[in-house]
Amino acid sequence: MAIKITDECINCGACEPECPNNAIYEGADEWKYSDGTDLTGDVLLTNGKKVDASKSQIPVSDEFYFIVTDKCTECKGFHEEPQCAAVCPVDCCVPDENNVETEKELLDKQKLMHKE
């Protein structure tokens, strides 16, 4: 399952540079699927959603750091555990029970975003 940041976030920013998928953004920041990935142009995501990777997207949160679910792989393919959760000083990077994915689905997403 993807990771989410709860409203207990203190906006310290420790998580953002740790994300290998560039899926973490500061509150109120627009974001793109292409940020930190190999995605370009029109893309069909592993969940079936069609997106323009270069188009700016609205922030998920205006108040605190957020994780883009479509880009989060729980660090699968990079690390043994989610790095955001490992560095969070207030333990607000937690599993997102509304976005449950298998390890295979997470690895497929990682492969889509990072061509080898």
PyMOL commands that set and color helices and strands:
alter all, ss='L'
color gray80, all
select helices_A, chain A and resi 16-18+69-71+83-87+103-113
alter helices_A, ss='H'
color red, helices_A
select strands_A, chain A and resi 3-5+24-25+42-44+50-52+66-67+93-95
alter strands_A, ss='S'
color yellow, strands_A
deselect
rebuild
show_as cartoon
